[in-house]
């Protein structure tokens, strides 16, 4: 049971970090002045 819980936590952690990095990229893109 502990192993399964740990695996779930790892998956959630990875998912959350992916979401955060995606959001950071979006923010970074909108923050930067767009060059024509």
N, C-alpha and C positions, 0 to 999 in steps of 0.2 A: 504493500500500500504506500509506504513512504517513497519508494522509487517512482511510482506512478505520479504521486503528488509533485515530486521534484521535477519530473519531466514536464508536467503541465506548467509549473512555474517558469521553467526555462522557455517553453514555447511562448507563454504570455509575455515574458520579459523581452524576447526577441521581437515579437509582434509590436509591442509598445515602442521599442527603440526604433523600429522601422518607421512607425507612424510619426514619431518625434523627428526623425531625420528628414522625412518627407515634408513635414510641416516647416522645418527649419529651411529646407531648400526653397519652398514656396515663399516664405517670408524674405529670404535672402534675395530671391529674384525680384520681388516686388519692391524691396528696399533700394535696390541698385537703380540708378538712372539708366534708362534704356537708350543705347546708342543706335542711331539710325543707320 
